[in-house]
Amino acid sequence: MTALQSALDTASEEFAVAKEAMITKLGEVEAEYDKAIGGGGPDKVERHRKRGKMTARERIELLIDEDSAFLELCPLAAWGSDFQVGASLVIGIGVVSGVECLIVANDPTVKGGTSNPWTLKKSFRANEVAFQNRLPVISLVESGGADLPTQKEVFIPGGQMFRDLTRASALGIPTISLVFGNSTAGGAYIPGMSDHVVMIKEQSKVFLGGPPLVKMATGEESDDESLGGADMHARTSGLADYYALDEQDAIRIGRDIVSRLNWKKKGPEPKTEYAEPLYETEDLLGVVPSDLKIPFDPREVIARLVDGSEFDEFKPLYGSSLVTGWAQLHGYPVGILANARGILFSEESQKATQFIQLANRSNTPLLFLHNTTGYMVGREYEQNGIIKHGSMMINAVSNSKVPHISLLMGASYGAGHYGMCGRAYEPRFLFAWPSAKSAVMGPQQLAGVISLVMRAAAEAKGRPFDEEADKGMRAMVEAQIEAESLPMFLSGRLFDDGVIDPRDTRTILGLCLSAIHTNEVEGTANFGVFRM
């Protein structure tokens, strides 16, 4: 392969402006992330500690291998809603006893770890990651069950959590529950449906109904320990497979369980020797212009992500608005599709379709780097078949079986978002930089379309058009779309797996590729009908 030659001028004013804009946006993201880490607030965390308990993230830190990374997913879930940022749940991928596992931890400092609608969506995403990548699931349980005021949105769909656990077990994916406190009502079914269960002396409480509910339902007097304590479940009901003396002991037992799983990866191993990129990852802060209307060369990003900055470009002279080619990242082979000038034309669509087919032939994972305003419109392009060709690309993305990873760097608008493997097309992982935006189209374009439609409607009815009202409408719509296309808004709705620091991109992609290779990496020759 040929090493890419960077033309990025890190001393230029344009670079400095872009870098400053990115750093400002990163600060905003970090402030929201701090809210998730803060859980229910200092008083709730302090009360939790006084009970001799660790926080959810402290438990995870002790559970994973020393000095190993934890790839947290969807940390901004519920952002912009009435619920705590983070949705009272921590999910992510960590290495436990040498095995990559999907870890799910309730945050008991937020309403006792109860599940609200966003908690459900986040847990469903966690299970999806486990299924797709064949990752053992470790649940760190301390939950009061459903958030009762929102039960109408939690109860019926909530059954999927338990369905997923049992289906994981049926597929041979190990499920492990470490119970750190109350595991009440629906929360009781998490250990009940796990393969391995660890409970803690005088701390774990697992019951379908606590003493007050039992009293109401049956008139029976009971206490926590006799009804659902660890001692009872270890000696009498048999729900507890292991009996821990404290939280640290429970985590030790959990690590021992994983070490005895005899778990093997199914995907091919990476090359162990590879070179770091030739250029500084710090440069990624200034690659994306502060104004997304200004194009940038994605090769500058690729050169700072892939091993040795080596990139074997495919069809470099054809469909040049889309860069495609082969590389290696942390020893894993990848095929890369990256938007160069935003718009996807027929040539780019056909080029992408062929490239995706080739990746499936060679069982090579695909990385999509988004900066697209969508497929080209206009009479000439319609007559030349842009619908057919765009559909070919989307067909290829939809039916491709090799793992996909998507990264939103800049714009990701319209059907271009689909063709570049947006969330609806089930990439294994999807992350966004703080510079990213995604919507049906840009704010000005969307407001302009609405204005033209309203103007045409007024003319058709013979009514005068209110220019002042139109001006106000445009401003309102532009502000709305701008707010709704920002990465924190989209991340809050779990439309991505996290808004990340560009400097961390190579590391995060490496962690994702490693997790992906726990499962088989296999392509397909079976695509839908391509309209020619």
N, C-alpha and C positions, 0 to 999 in steps of 0.2 A: 504493500500500500504506500501511497504518497502522503507525506506529512503536510498538513495545511500550512500555508504561510499567512500569518495575520497581517492585516493592513489597518488594524484599529489604532488610531492615534490617541493614546491615553493622556497626552499632554494638551489636547485640543479643548477649546471652550465647550464644544458640543458634548464631549465626553464628561466634562466636569458638571455641566448642567444636568445631564441624564443621571449621573451618579448621585448628585445631591437630591434629585427628585426620588430616586429609588431608596436612598437612606431615610428620607422623610417618611415614605410609605412604610418602610420596614419598622420604623418607630411606632407607627400607628398600629401595625399588626401585633407587635410585641406587647403593647399596652393591653390589647384585648386578650392575648395569650396569658398575660399575667392574671387576668380575671379568672380564667379557667384554672390556673394553678392555685389561685387563692380559695377555690372551692366556695364554701358557704360563708366565708369571711373569717377574720382573725378570731372573733369570739367563739365561733363554732369549731374552728380548728383547735383552739386552746382547750375547749371543753372535751373534744375528742381525745387529745393527748393526755389530759388528766385522768382519763379512763384507762391509761396504759396502752393506748392503741396507736399504730402508725397510720399515716395518711395513705391514700391509694397509691400515690406515686412512690412513697417510701417503701411500700410493700413490693412494688414492681422492681425498684432498684435493688432490693435485697434478693429478689427471686432470680433475676437474670445473672448471667455469668459476670464476674468481676471485670470491670473495664470494657465491657461490651456495650454496643449501642442499643438504644430502644427507639424504634421508628414509630413515633406516635402518629395516629391517624385521626383525622377529623377533630382536631382540638378546639376548633371554633364552632362546633355544632351548636345550634340554637341561638347564635349571634343574631341580634336584631329582634328576637322574640321576647316573650314575657318570662322566659326561663333563663336560668343561670348559663352563662357561656360555658360550653363543655358538656352540657346536658347531663350533669351528675354522673358521668361515666368516662373512664379512661380506657382507650383501646389502642392496640399497636402490636408490633412484631418485635420480639426479643429472643435472644439465645439463652436457653435454659439447659444446663448440663450438656452443652454442645449441640442442642437441637433448636432450630428456629420454631417458635411457637407463636400463636395468636393469643394475646393476653387481654382479658376483659376484666376491669376492676371497677366496682361501684364506688362512688365517692360519698361516703356516709355523712360528710359534713354538709351536704346539700339535701335538705329535707329527708334525712335518714337514708339517702341513697335510693329513694323511691323513683319509679320509672314514669316519666312524662312522655308525651308523643315524640319528642326529639330523642329521648333516651332509646325508645324503640327503634327509630330509624337508624340511630348510630349502632345499636346492637345488631340490627339486620345487616348493616354494612360490614361489621366485624365478621359475622358468620359467612357472608359472601366471600370475603378475603380468605377465610379458612377453607371453604369448599374449593374455590378456584385454584388455590395454591397448595392444597393438601397439607395444611398446617395443624398440628395438635392444638387443641383449645384449652387454655387454663383460665378458669373463672375465679376471681378473687371476690368472694361474695359477702356483701353486707348491705342488705336491701330490705326495706319495709314493704316491698311489692309495688303495686300500682299507686300512683299519685291520685288519690281518690277524687279530688275536684275535676280531674280530666279523664275520669274512667271511661267516659263515652268514646274517647279517642284512643284509649289504651287497651281496654279489656279484649275486644274482639280481635284486632290485629295482633295483640300481644301473644296469642297462642303460637305464632310463628317462631318465637324464641325457643320454645320447648320442642316444636317440630324439628327445627334445625339441629338441635342437640342430638336428638334420637337418630336423625338421618345421617349426621356426621358419624355417629357410632356405627351405624349400619354399613357405612362406606369404609369402615376400618380406621377412621380418623379418631385418635384418642381424645377423650374429653375428661378434664380433671377439675374438680371443685375444691377450693380451699375456703372454708367457711370461717369468717373472722368475727361475725356478730349475728345480728338478727337476719334470718332468711325466712321471711314471713309470706304467707298466702302464695301468690304466684311465684315469689322469690324462692319458696321451698322446693319448687320443681326443678330449679337449676341443679342442686346436688342430687335430687331424686332421679334426674335423667342423665347424670354424668357417669362415666365408667369408673372413675376413682374419686372418692370423697374423703377429705381430711377435715376433722372438727377439733376445736380447741376447748380444753377443759374450762368449765365455768364461764365461757365466753360465747361459744356458738349456740345459737337458738334457732332451731328449724322446726316450724310447725305450720300447718295450713291455716289454723286460727289460734291466736294467742288466748291467754286466760280470759280476758274480757269477752271475746267472741264466743268462746266455749261456754261461758256462763250464760250469755244471752241465748245461745242456740240450744243448749241441753240442760242448763241449770247446774252443771257440774263445777265444783270448785277445784282449781288446779293452780300450779305455779309453773314458772318458766322452765325450771330444771326437769321436773317430772314429766312435763308436757313435751318438751323439745330440746332439752339440754344435750350436750355432747356425751355425757356419761350414759344417759338413757339410750341414745342412738347407737353408742358403741356396744352396750351390754344387752339391750332389750330389743329395739326395733331392727338393728343391723344396718341402718342407713349409713352409719359412719364406718368406713373401711380402716381408717387410721385415727388414732387418738393422740393429739398434740398437747403439750403442756402449756405452750404460749405461742404467740404469733411467729417468733423466730423458729420455733420447733416445727410449726406447721409449714413454713416455707422450706425448711430443710427436708421435711418429708416429701413435699411437692417436687423438689429438685431430684430426690432419690427416685420418685415414681417415673419422672421423665427419663432418668438415666437408665432405667430398666425396660423402656419401651422397645428397645432394639430397632429404633426408627431409622430408616434409610431414605436418602433422596433418590428420586427416580430420574431426574433430569441429568444431562451431561455435566461433568465437572468443568469449572473454568480453568484456563491456563493459569498456572501459579506464578509465572514470570511475565511481567508486563511493565511498560514504561508509563510514568505519569505524563499528563499533558505538558506540552512544551511551554505553555503560557499560564500566567497567574489566574487562578479562579477569582481573585479580587477584581479583575477586569470586568467580570460579568455584571458588576453593579452599574457599569456605564454603557453597556451595549445597547439597551433598549432606549430610544429617544423618549423624552418626557411627553412629546406629542406623537401619538400612535399613527398619525397620518404620514409621518416620515418613515420610510422603509429602512430596514437595516439588514445586513448580510448574516443569515443564520450560521454560516460557516465559522463566523467569529465565536459563536456559542459552541458549536461542535468541536472546534479546536481546543476549547477549554474544558471539555467534558470527556473526550474519548482517549483511550490509551495511546500515548505517544503522539497525540494530535493527528493520528493517521486515519485517512478517510479515502475510500475508493469510490469516487463519485460515479453514479449510474446515469447515463444519458445527460451529460452536463450541458450539451448544446441544444437540447430539445426540451420544450416546456420549462424554460429557465425560471419561471416564477415559483417552481417547486424544486427544492434540492433533495435528491435521493441518493443513497449510497450505503456502503457497508463499512462497519467499524468494529471495534472491540472496546468494551467498557468493564473495567475491573476483571479482565480475563474472559468475559462473556461476549460472544458474537452478537451484534445487533444490526438491524437494518434501520436506517433513519430517513424519515420524511419531514422536511422542514420548509415552511413557507418563506419565500424570499421577498416577493413584492406584494404580498397580500392577496391579490386576486387569483382565483383558479380558472384557467381557460380550458378548452377542450384538450389541448396538448398535455397540460399538467394532469388532467384527469386520467387520460389514457396511459400516461407514464406511470402514475401512481398505481393504477390497476395492474399493470404488468409487474411492477416492482413487488407489490403485495403477493402476487401469485408466485414469484420467484422465492420470496421469503418463506412461503409455505412449502415450497419444494425442498428447501434446504433446512427446514425446521429452525428458522432464525427468528427470535423475538423482534418486535418492531417498536421503535420509539418515534412518536409524533410530536414535533415541536411546532406549536400553533402561533401563527401571526397572520390571520386571514380575514379579509372582509367578505369572503364568500365567493360563489361562482359568478362569472361575468354575465351581465344582462345586456340586452339590446338586440335590435333586429338582425344584425349581421351574425351575432353569436347564436341566437335562436335558430336561424336558418342553417347554421353550420353544425347544429346538433348538441348544443351545450347541455340540454336536458338529458339526452342519451348518455353523453360522456360523463357528466356529473353522476348520473345514476350508476354507471359502470363502477366508478370509484367507491360509491357508497355500498354497492353490492359487494365489492371485494372486501371492504372493511367489515361489513356485516357478517360475512361468511368465512373470513379468515379464522383459522384455529390456533395459530401461533399466539403466544401472549403479546398483548399490546400494553404500552405505557404511554400516557399522554402528559405533556407539559405545556401549559398555557403561558407563553412569554409576553405576548402583546394582545392584539385583537383576536377574537374568535367568534365571528359573527355568522349568522344565517346558516345555510346548509353547508357552508365551509366547515363549521364546527362539527357537523355530522361526518363529512368526508374525512376529516382529520381525527376521527375516533373520539368524539365527545362522550360524556357520561352515559348517554343512552345506548352507546355501542359497546358497553361493558369492557373498557380497558381494565387490565388487572389493577392498575393504579393510575390516578390522575392528580397532578399537583398544579399549582398556579404560582407564578411570581407576583409580587405586589403590583407590578406594572400591568397585569392582565386585565382584560375586560371581555365579557361575553354577553351577547344578547341577540335578538332576532336581526338587528341591524344597529348601526351607530345612532346615537341620540338625535343628531341633527337630521339624518336621513329619515328616521322614523317620524319625527315631528313634521318634516316636510311632506311626507307621503300623506299623513292625516290631513294636513292643510290643503293639499291639492284635491283630495277626495271631497272635503267639505266645500271647497270653492266650486268644484264641478257640480255638487249637489245643489248649491245655491243658484248657480246659473241655470240648471235644468228646471228649477221651480220658478225662475224669473224673479228671484229675490236679490236685493243688494247684499254684497258680502261685507261683513264687519271686519275691517282690517285691524282695528284695535283689539277686538276679541281674539282674532287669529294670532296676533303677536303675543298676547297673554297665554293662549293655549300652547303655542310653540315653546315658550319659556317653561311652562309647567311640565309639559311632556318631556322636554329635554332634561330637566332636572330629575324627573322620576326615573327615566331610563338610565341616566348617568349613575344614579344611586343604586339601581337594581342590577347594573352590569359590573359593579366593583367586586373584587375577589372576596372580601370579607362577607358581603351579602350572600354570594354564591356558596362560599364555604359554610356559612351558617345554616344553609339548607342542604348540606352534604352533597352538593353538586361537584365537589372535589374532595380530595383526601387531605388537603392542607395547603395553606399559603406559606411558601418556603422562602428562605433566604437564597438568592441565586448562588451564593458562594458554597452552599451546602448541596447543590444539585447533584454533583458527581457522586458524593457519598450516598445520598438518598437513592439515586438510581441504582447504585451498586447493591445496596441493601435489598431493594425491590427485586433485582435480577437474581440475587441469591435465593430469596424466598420463592420466587417463581419456579426455580429449578428444583424445589422440593417435589414438585409434580412433574409429570412427563411434559416434554416440550415437543409437540408434534403438529405438523401442518396438515393441510387438506388439499385435495385436487377438486373438491366438490363445491363449486360456486353456482349461484343462480344464473339464469339466462342473461348473457350480456347482449344488449341491443347494439348492433353494429351500424 
